[in-house]
Amino acid sequence: MFVHLCDCVEGIVPPTGEGPGASTEDLREDRQISVRIVTVDHERHRVLLALAVP
């Protein structure tokens, strides 16, 4: 799932997520969610995200 972070910046949340309750199965387009940055790959211009679990 791709997540819009700000103008011209998107990140990806892998389908399995991380940790309990971190599944992306129930998410829909235009829904606001909390994510955390896992890694930033400057060379490939990629941001890996995970769902932020409260």
CHARMM-style PDB file with segment names, atoms N, HN, CA, C and O in Angstrom:
ATOM      1  N   MET     1       0.844  -1.152   0.000  1.00  0.00      PROA
ATOM      2  CA  MET     1       0.000   0.000   0.000  1.00  0.00      PROA
ATOM      3  C   MET     1       0.901   1.231   0.000  1.00  0.00      PROA
ATOM      4  O   MET     1       1.852   1.320   0.777  1.00  0.00      PROA
ATOM      5  N   PHE     2       0.588   2.172  -0.880  1.00  0.00      PROA
ATOM      6  HN  PHE     2      -0.184   2.099  -1.511  1.00  0.00      PROA
ATOM      7  CA  PHE     2       1.324   3.432  -0.915  1.00  0.00      PROA
ATOM      8  C   PHE     2       0.605   4.459  -0.046  1.00  0.00      PROA
ATOM      9  O   PHE     2      -0.624   4.515  -0.016  1.00  0.00      PROA
ATOM     10  N   VAL     3       1.385   5.263   0.653  1.00  0.00      PROA
ATOM     11  HN  VAL     3       2.384   5.217   0.628  1.00  0.00      PROA
ATOM     12  CA  VAL     3       0.857   6.278   1.562  1.00  0.00      PROA
ATOM     13  C   VAL     3       1.395   7.629   1.128  1.00  0.00      PROA
ATOM     14  O   VAL     3       2.603   7.795   0.963  1.00  0.00      PROA
ATOM     15  N   HSD     4       0.497   8.602   0.941  1.00  0.00      PROA
ATOM     16  HN  HSD     4      -0.485   8.466   1.075  1.00  0.00      PROA
ATOM     17  CA  HSD     4       0.879   9.974   0.586  1.00  0.00      PROA
ATOM     18  C   HSD     4       1.312  10.675   1.867  1.00  0.00      PROA
ATOM     19  O   HSD     4       0.523  10.813   2.802  1.00  0.00      PROA
ATOM     20  N   LEU     5       2.571  11.119   1.910  1.00  0.00      PROA
ATOM     21  HN  LEU     5       3.212  11.008   1.150  1.00  0.00      PROA
ATOM     22  CA  LEU     5       3.096  11.787   3.100  1.00  0.00      PROA
ATOM     23  C   LEU     5       2.991  13.301   3.012  1.00  0.00      PROA
ATOM     24  O   LEU     5       2.601  13.958   3.977  1.00  0.00      PROA
ATOM     25  N   CYS     6       3.337  13.851   1.861  1.00  0.00      PROA
ATOM     26  HN  CYS     6       3.653  13.317   1.077  1.00  0.00      PROA
ATOM     27  CA  CYS     6       3.218  15.275   1.600  1.00  0.00      PROA
ATOM     28  C   CYS     6       3.388  15.476   0.100  1.00  0.00      PROA
ATOM     29  O   CYS     6       3.529  14.500  -0.637  1.00  0.00      PROA
ATOM     30  N   ASP     7       3.378  16.712  -0.361  1.00  0.00      PROA
ATOM     31  HN  ASP     7       3.264  17.504   0.238  1.00  0.00      PROA
ATOM     32  CA  ASP     7       3.517  16.963  -1.796  1.00  0.00      PROA
ATOM     33  C   ASP     7       4.743  16.248  -2.351  1.00  0.00      PROA
ATOM     34  O   ASP     7       5.855  16.411  -1.848  1.00  0.00      PROA
ATOM     35  N   CYS     8       4.528  15.467  -3.378  1.00  0.00      PROA
ATOM     36  HN  CYS     8       3.625  15.334  -3.787  1.00  0.00      PROA
ATOM     37  CA  CYS     8       5.600  14.757  -4.103  1.00  0.00      PROA
ATOM     38  C   CYS     8       6.329  13.699  -3.287  1.00  0.00      PROA
ATOM     39  O   CYS     8       7.398  13.247  -3.697  1.00  0.00      PROA
ATOM     40  N   VAL     9       5.782  13.290  -2.142  1.00  0.00      PROA
ATOM     41  HN  VAL     9       4.914  13.657  -1.809  1.00  0.00      PROA
ATOM     42  CA  VAL     9       6.430  12.256  -1.330  1.00  0.00      PROA
ATOM     43  C   VAL     9       5.414  11.183  -0.968  1.00  0.00      PROA
ATOM     44  O   VAL     9       4.383  11.458  -0.354  1.00  0.00      PROA
ATOM     45  N   GLU    10       5.731   9.949  -1.365  1.00  0.00      PROA
ATOM     46  HN  GLU    10       6.569   9.725  -1.864  1.00  0.00      PROA
ATOM     47  CA  GLU    10       4.918   8.802  -0.993  1.00  0.00      PROA
ATOM     48  C   GLU    10       5.827   7.745  -0.402  1.00  0.00      PROA
ATOM     49  O   GLU    10       7.015   7.691  -0.719  1.00  0.00      PROA
ATOM     50  N   GLY    11       5.275   6.910   0.452  1.00  0.00      PROA
ATOM     51  HN  GLY    11       4.310   6.954   0.710  1.00  0.00      PROA
ATOM     52  CA  GLY    11       6.021   5.794   1.029  1.00  0.00      PROA
ATOM     53  C   GLY    11       5.210   4.532   0.841  1.00  0.00      PROA
ATOM     54  O   GLY    11       4.047   4.595   0.442  1.00  0.00      PROA
ATOM     55  N   ILE    12       5.807   3.388   1.122  1.00  0.00      PROA
ATOM     56  HN  ILE    12       6.751   3.337   1.445  1.00  0.00      PROA
ATOM     57  CA  ILE    12       5.114   2.124   0.981  1.00  0.00      PROA
ATOM     58  C   ILE    12       5.070   1.405   2.324  1.00  0.00      PROA
ATOM     59  O   ILE    12       6.049   1.363   3.068  1.00  0.00      PROA
ATOM     60  N   VAL    13       3.885   0.836   2.609  1.00  0.00      PROA
ATOM     61  HN  VAL    13       3.090   0.870   2.004  1.00  0.00      PROA
ATOM     62  CA  VAL    13       3.691  -0.031   3.767  1.00  0.00      PROA
ATOM     63  C   VAL    13       3.519  -1.437   3.214  1.00  0.00      PROA
ATOM     64  O   VAL    13       2.556  -1.686   2.488  1.00  0.00      PROA
ATOM     65  N   PRO    14       4.417  -2.365   3.529  1.00  0.00      PROA
ATOM     66  CA  PRO    14       4.259  -3.726   3.026  1.00  0.00      PROA
ATOM     67  C   PRO    14       2.925  -4.318   3.487  1.00  0.00      PROA
ATOM     68  O   PRO    14       2.450  -3.970   4.568  1.00  0.00      PROA
ATOM     69  N   PRO    15       2.313  -5.198   2.703  1.00  0.00      PROA
ATOM     70  CA  PRO    15       0.993  -5.758   3.024  1.00  0.00      PROA
ATOM     71  C   PRO    15       0.906  -6.436   4.377  1.00  0.00      PROA
ATOM     72  O   PRO    15      -0.169  -6.437   4.977  1.00  0.00      PROA
ATOM     73  N   THR    16       1.970  -7.003   4.878  1.00  0.00      PROA
ATOM     74  HN  THR    16       2.843  -7.002   4.390  1.00  0.00      PROA
ATOM     75  CA  THR    16       1.909  -7.707   6.152  1.00  0.00      PROA
ATOM     76  C   THR    16       2.060  -6.788   7.348  1.00  0.00      PROA
ATOM     77  O   THR    16       1.674  -7.162   8.455  1.00  0.00      PROA
ATOM     78  N   GLY    17       2.611  -5.595   7.159  1.00  0.00      PROA
ATOM     79  HN  GLY    17       2.925  -5.291   6.260  1.00  0.00      PROA
ATOM     80  CA  GLY    17       2.836  -4.681   8.278  1.00  0.00      PROA
ATOM     81  C   GLY    17       3.824  -5.281   9.257  1.00  0.00      PROA
ATOM     82  O   GLY    17       4.539  -6.226   8.927  1.00  0.00      PROA
ATOM     83  N   GLU    18       3.864  -4.740  10.444  1.00  0.00      PROA
ATOM     84  HN  GLU    18       3.282  -3.972  10.712  1.00  0.00      PROA
ATOM     85  CA  GLU    18       4.745  -5.258  11.485  1.00  0.00      PROA
ATOM     86  C   GLU    18       4.018  -5.225  12.807  1.00  0.00      PROA
ATOM     87  O   GLU    18       3.366  -4.232  13.132  1.00  0.00      PROA
ATOM     88  N   GLY    19       4.119  -6.294  13.576  1.00  0.00      PROA
ATOM     89  HN  GLY    19       4.649  -7.101  13.312  1.00  0.00      PROA
ATOM     90  CA  GLY    19       3.544  -6.324  14.907  1.00  0.00      PROA
ATOM     91  C   GLY    19       2.062  -6.639  14.907  1.00  0.00      PROA
ATOM     92  O   GLY    19       1.433  -6.697  13.851  1.00  0.00      PROA
ATOM     93  N   PRO    20       1.503  -6.844  16.091  1.00  0.00      PROA
ATOM     94  CA  PRO    20       0.082  -7.188  16.219  1.00  0.00      PROA
ATOM     95  C   PRO    20      -0.821  -6.049  15.783  1.00  0.00      PROA
ATOM     96  O   PRO    20      -0.552  -4.886  16.082  1.00  0.00      PROA
ATOM     97  N   GLY    21      -1.879  -6.378  15.084  1.00  0.00      PROA
ATOM     98  HN  GLY    21      -2.098  -7.323  14.841  1.00  0.00      PROA
ATOM     99  CA  GLY    21      -2.846  -5.368  14.656  1.00  0.00      PROA
ATOM    100  C   GLY    21      -2.355  -4.466  13.552  1.00  0.00      PROA
ATOM    101  O   GLY    21      -2.955  -3.421  13.300  1.00  0.00      PROA
ATOM    102  N   ALA    22      -1.273  -4.842  12.883  1.00  0.00      PROA
ATOM    103  HN  ALA    22      -0.786  -5.691  13.088  1.00  0.00      PROA
ATOM    104  CA  ALA    22      -0.677  -3.968  11.877  1.00  0.00      PROA
ATOM    105  C   ALA    22      -1.039  -4.378  10.458  1.00  0.00      PROA
ATOM    106  O   ALA    22      -0.334  -4.010   9.518  1.00  0.00      PROA
ATOM    107  N   SER    23      -2.101  -5.118  10.281  1.00  0.00      PROA
ATOM    108  HN  SER    23      -2.673  -5.418  11.044  1.00  0.00      PROA
ATOM    109  CA  SER    23      -2.499  -5.564   8.948  1.00  0.00      PROA
ATOM    110  C   SER    23      -3.039  -4.404   8.132  1.00  0.00      PROA
ATOM    111  O   SER    23      -3.722  -3.527   8.661  1.00  0.00      PROA
ATOM    112  N   THR    24      -2.732  -4.403   6.847  1.00  0.00      PROA
ATOM    113  HN  THR    24      -2.177  -5.116   6.417  1.00  0.00      PROA
ATOM    114  CA  THR    24      -3.229  -3.353   5.957  1.00  0.00      PROA
ATOM    115  C   THR    24      -4.511  -3.780   5.243  1.00  0.00      PROA
ATOM    116  O   THR    24      -5.020  -3.042   4.399  1.00  0.00      PROA
ATOM    117  N   GLU    25      -5.041  -4.965   5.571  1.00  0.00      PROA
ATOM    118  HN  GLU    25      -4.628  -5.565   6.257  1.00  0.00      PROA
ATOM    119  CA  GLU    25      -6.202  -5.515   4.869  1.00  0.00      PROA
ATOM    120  C   GLU    25      -7.436  -4.629   4.945  1.00  0.00      PROA
ATOM    121  O   GLU    25      -8.177  -4.544   3.966  1.00  0.00      PROA
ATOM    122  N   ASP    26      -7.680  -3.972   6.061  1.00  0.00      PROA
ATOM    123  HN  ASP    26      -7.078  -4.042   6.856  1.00  0.00      PROA
ATOM    124  CA  ASP    26      -8.908  -3.203   6.258  1.00  0.00      PROA
ATOM    125  C   ASP    26      -8.798  -1.738   5.865  1.00  0.00      PROA
ATOM    126  O   ASP    26      -9.740  -0.975   6.080  1.00  0.00      PROA
ATOM    127  N   LEU    27      -7.670  -1.327   5.294  1.00  0.00      PROA
ATOM    128  HN  LEU    27      -6.905  -1.947   5.119  1.00  0.00      PROA
ATOM    129  CA  LEU    27      -7.482   0.078   4.953  1.00  0.00      PROA
ATOM    130  C   LEU    27      -8.091   0.397   3.598  1.00  0.00      PROA
ATOM    131  O   LEU    27      -8.095  -0.437   2.693  1.00  0.00      PROA
ATOM    132  N   ARG    28      -8.605   1.612   3.470  1.00  0.00      PROA
ATOM    133  HN  ARG    28      -8.602   2.290   4.206  1.00  0.00      PROA
ATOM    134  CA  ARG    28      -9.230   2.057   2.232  1.00  0.00      PROA
ATOM    135  C   ARG    28      -8.595   3.368   1.778  1.00  0.00      PROA
ATOM    136  O   ARG    28      -7.965   4.080   2.560  1.00  0.00      PROA
ATOM    137  N   GLU    29      -8.777   3.662   0.504  1.00  0.00      PROA
ATOM    138  HN  GLU    29      -9.289   3.084  -0.131  1.00  0.00      PROA
ATOM    139  CA  GLU    29      -8.265   4.900  -0.067  1.00  0.00      PROA
ATOM    140  C   GLU    29      -8.875   6.101   0.643  1.00  0.00      PROA
ATOM    141  O   GLU    29     -10.044   6.069   1.027  1.00  0.00      PROA
ATOM    142  N   ASP    30      -8.099   7.145   0.817  1.00  0.00      PROA
ATOM    143  HN  ASP    30      -7.149   7.171   0.505  1.00  0.00      PROA
ATOM    144  CA  ASP    30      -8.490   8.419   1.438  1.00  0.00      PROA
ATOM    145  C   ASP    30      -8.695   8.328   2.948  1.00  0.00      PROA
ATOM    146  O   ASP    30      -9.216   9.268   3.548  1.00  0.00      PROA
ATOM    147  N   ARG    31      -8.307   7.244   3.562  1.00  0.00      PROA
ATOM    148  HN  ARG    31      -7.884   6.481   3.074  1.00  0.00      PROA
ATOM    149  CA  ARG    31      -8.408   7.128   5.014  1.00  0.00      PROA
ATOM    150  C   ARG    31      -7.097   7.615   5.626  1.00  0.00      PROA
ATOM    151  O   ARG    31      -6.022   7.244   5.155  1.00  0.00      PROA
ATOM    152  N   GLN    32      -7.173   8.434   6.662  1.00  0.00      PROA
ATOM    153  HN  GLN    32      -8.047   8.735   7.045  1.00  0.00      PROA
ATOM    154  CA  GLN    32      -5.977   8.908   7.346  1.00  0.00      PROA
ATOM    155  C   GLN    32      -5.518   7.857   8.345  1.00  0.00      PROA
ATOM    156  O   GLN    32      -6.316   7.332   9.122  1.00  0.00      PROA
ATOM    157  N   ILE    33      -4.226   7.557   8.316  1.00  0.00      PROA
ATOM    158  HN  ILE    33      -3.578   7.984   7.685  1.00  0.00      PROA
ATOM    159  CA  ILE    33      -3.651   6.584   9.238  1.00  0.00      PROA
ATOM    160  C   ILE    33      -2.343   7.130   9.781  1.00  0.00      PROA
ATOM    161  O   ILE    33      -1.778   8.077   9.233  1.00  0.00      PROA
ATOM    162  N   SER    34      -1.865   6.528  10.866  1.00  0.00      PROA
ATOM    163  HN  SER    34      -2.324   5.759  11.311  1.00  0.00      PROA
ATOM    164  CA  SER    34      -0.566   6.893  11.422  1.00  0.00      PROA
ATOM    165  C   SER    34       0.448   5.845  10.996  1.00  0.00      PROA
ATOM    166  O   SER    34       0.198   4.643  11.087  1.00  0.00      PROA
ATOM    167  N   VAL    35       1.590   6.317  10.532  1.00  0.00      PROA
ATOM    168  HN  VAL    35       1.793   7.294  10.459  1.00  0.00      PROA
ATOM    169  CA  VAL    35       2.672   5.428  10.118  1.00  0.00      PROA
ATOM    170  C   VAL    35       3.966   5.874  10.763  1.00  0.00      PROA
ATOM    171  O   VAL    35       4.090   7.000  11.245  1.00  0.00      PROA
ATOM    172  N   ARG    36       4.930   4.959  10.762  1.00  0.00      PROA
ATOM    173  HN  ARG    36       4.829   4.045  10.371  1.00  0.00      PROA
ATOM    174  CA  ARG    36       6.270   5.318  11.232  1.00  0.00      PROA
ATOM    175  C   ARG    36       7.254   4.990  10.122  1.00  0.00      PROA
ATOM    176  O   ARG    36       7.038   4.058   9.347  1.00  0.00      PROA
ATOM    177  N   ILE    37       8.314   5.743  10.047  1.00  0.00      PROA
ATOM    178  HN  ILE    37       8.489   6.500  10.676  1.00  0.00      PROA
ATOM    179  CA  ILE    37       9.344   5.525   9.036  1.00  0.00      PROA
ATOM    180  C   ILE    37      10.258   4.402   9.517  1.00  0.00      PROA
ATOM    181  O   ILE    37      10.791   4.451  10.626  1.00  0.00      PROA
ATOM    182  N   VAL    38      10.432   3.391   8.669  1.00  0.00      PROA
ATOM    183  HN  VAL    38       9.999   3.351   7.768  1.00  0.00      PROA
ATOM    184  CA  VAL    38      11.319   2.273   8.981  1.00  0.00      PROA
ATOM    185  C   VAL    38      12.696   2.529   8.385  1.00  0.00      PROA
ATOM    186  O   VAL    38      13.702   2.438   9.087  1.00  0.00      PROA
ATOM    187  N   THR    39      12.749   2.848   7.094  1.00  0.00      PROA
ATOM    188  HN  THR    39      11.932   2.922   6.523  1.00  0.00      PROA
ATOM    189  CA  THR    39      14.014   3.154   6.438  1.00  0.00      PROA
ATOM    190  C   THR    39      13.797   4.182   5.341  1.00  0.00      PROA
ATOM    191  O   THR    39      12.702   4.313   4.794  1.00  0.00      PROA
ATOM    192  N   VAL    40      14.857   4.902   5.036  1.00  0.00      PROA
ATOM    193  HN  VAL    40      15.746   4.796   5.481  1.00  0.00      PROA
ATOM    194  CA  VAL    40      14.867   5.839   3.919  1.00  0.00      PROA
ATOM    195  C   VAL    40      16.021   5.435   3.020  1.00  0.00      PROA
ATOM    196  O   VAL    40      17.170   5.391   3.458  1.00  0.00      PROA
ATOM    197  N   ASP    41      15.716   5.139   1.759  1.00  0.00      PROA
ATOM    198  HN  ASP    41      14.783   5.176   1.402  1.00  0.00      PROA
ATOM    199  CA  ASP    41      16.737   4.778   0.777  1.00  0.00      PROA
ATOM    200  C   ASP    41      16.935   5.986  -0.132  1.00  0.00      PROA
ATOM    201  O   ASP    41      16.175   6.192  -1.078  1.00  0.00      PROA
ATOM    202  N   HSD    42      17.965   6.784   0.160  1.00  0.00      PROA
ATOM    203  HN  HSD    42      18.583   6.617   0.929  1.00  0.00      PROA
ATOM    204  CA  HSD    42      18.210   8.014  -0.591  1.00  0.00      PROA
ATOM    205  C   HSD    42      18.583   7.737  -2.044  1.00  0.00      PROA
ATOM    206  O   HSD    42      18.175   8.471  -2.944  1.00  0.00      PROA
ATOM    207  N   GLU    43      19.350   6.690  -2.267  1.00  0.00      PROA
ATOM    208  HN  GLU    43      19.682   6.094  -1.536  1.00  0.00      PROA
ATOM    209  CA  GLU    43      19.779   6.372  -3.633  1.00  0.00      PROA
ATOM    210  C   GLU    43      18.613   5.984  -4.533  1.00  0.00      PROA
ATOM    211  O   GLU    43      18.574   6.367  -5.702  1.00  0.00      PROA
ATOM    212  N   ARG    44      17.664   5.225  -3.992  1.00  0.00      PROA
ATOM    213  HN  ARG    44      17.696   4.914  -3.042  1.00  0.00      PROA
ATOM    214  CA  ARG    44      16.522   4.758  -4.794  1.00  0.00      PROA
ATOM    215  C   ARG    44      15.292   5.644  -4.615  1.00  0.00      PROA
ATOM    216  O   ARG    44      14.251   5.396  -5.224  1.00  0.00      PROA
ATOM    217  N   HSD    45      15.410   6.678  -3.779  1.00  0.00      PROA
ATOM    218  HN  HSD    45      16.256   6.879  -3.284  1.00  0.00      PROA
ATOM    219  CA  HSD    45      14.304   7.609  -3.530  1.00  0.00      PROA
ATOM    220  C   HSD    45      13.072   6.859  -3.031  1.00  0.00      PROA
ATOM    221  O   HSD    45      11.977   7.002  -3.576  1.00  0.00      PROA
ATOM    222  N   ARG    46      13.271   6.052  -1.977  1.00  0.00      PROA
ATOM    223  HN  ARG    46      14.160   5.936  -1.534  1.00  0.00      PROA
ATOM    224  CA  ARG    46      12.181   5.258  -1.426  1.00  0.00      PROA
ATOM    225  C   ARG    46      12.121   5.419   0.084  1.00  0.00      PROA
ATOM    226  O   ARG    46      13.136   5.594   0.758  1.00  0.00      PROA
ATOM    227  N   VAL    47      10.885   5.352   0.593  1.00  0.00      PROA
ATOM    228  HN  VAL    47      10.061   5.210   0.045  1.00  0.00      PROA
ATOM    229  CA  VAL    47      10.655   5.400   2.032  1.00  0.00      PROA
ATOM    230  C   VAL    47       9.850   4.156   2.407  1.00  0.00      PROA
ATOM    231  O   VAL    47       8.772   3.930   1.856  1.00  0.00      PROA
ATOM    232  N   LEU    48      10.363   3.346   3.340  1.00  0.00      PROA
ATOM    233  HN  LEU    48      11.238   3.530   3.787  1.00  0.00      PROA
ATOM    234  CA  LEU    48       9.647   2.177   3.814  1.00  0.00      PROA
ATOM    235  C   LEU    48       8.960   2.558   5.114  1.00  0.00      PROA
ATOM    236  O   LEU    48       9.587   3.091   6.030  1.00  0.00      PROA
ATOM    237  N   LEU    49       7.657   2.279   5.186  1.00  0.00      PROA
ATOM    238  HN  LEU    49       7.148   1.846   4.442  1.00  0.00      PROA
ATOM    239  CA  LEU    49       6.844   2.660   6.334  1.00  0.00      PROA
ATOM    240  C   LEU    49       6.255   1.425   7.001  1.00  0.00      PROA
ATOM    241  O   LEU    49       6.238   0.340   6.420  1.00  0.00      PROA
ATOM    242  N   ALA    50       5.778   1.600   8.210  1.00  0.00      PROA
ATOM    243  HN  ALA    50       5.792   2.481   8.682  1.00  0.00      PROA
ATOM    244  CA  ALA    50       5.019   0.582   8.927  1.00  0.00      PROA
ATOM    245  C   ALA    50       3.862   1.288   9.607  1.00  0.00      PROA
ATOM    246  O   ALA    50       3.975   2.455   9.981  1.00  0.00      PROA
ATOM    247  N   LEU    51       2.755   0.589   9.766  1.00  0.00      PROA
ATOM    248  HN  LEU    51       2.663  -0.359   9.462  1.00  0.00      PROA
ATOM    249  CA  LEU    51       1.638   1.167  10.486  1.00  0.00      PROA
ATOM    250  C   LEU    51       2.062   1.440  11.929  1.00  0.00      PROA
ATOM    251  O   LEU    51       2.719   0.604  12.550  1.00  0.00      PROA
ATOM    252  N   ALA    52       1.697   2.583  12.452  1.00  0.00      PROA
ATOM    253  HN  ALA    52       1.163   3.261  11.947  1.00  0.00      PROA
ATOM    254  CA  ALA    52       2.008   2.923  13.836  1.00  0.00      PROA
ATOM    255  C   ALA    52       0.929   2.297  14.702  1.00  0.00      PROA
ATOM    256  O   ALA    52      -0.250   2.631  14.583  1.00  0.00      PROA
ATOM    257  N   VAL    53       1.340   1.392  15.568  1.00  0.00      PROA
ATOM    258  HN  VAL    53       2.297   1.121  15.665  1.00  0.00      PROA
ATOM    259  CA  VAL    53       0.399   0.687  16.443  1.00  0.00      PROA
ATOM    260  C   VAL    53       0.417   1.376  17.791  1.00  0.00      PROA
ATOM    261  O   VAL    53       1.473   1.518  18.407  1.00  0.00      PROA
ATOM    262  N   PRO    54      -0.763   1.810  18.257  1.00  0.00      PROA
ATOM    263  CA  PRO    54      -0.804   2.530  19.538  1.00  0.00      PROA
ATOM    264  C   PRO    54      -0.373   1.693  20.718  1.00  0.00      PROA
ATOM    265  OT1 PRO    54      -0.362   2.179  21.849  1.00  0.00      PROA
TER     266      PRO     54
END
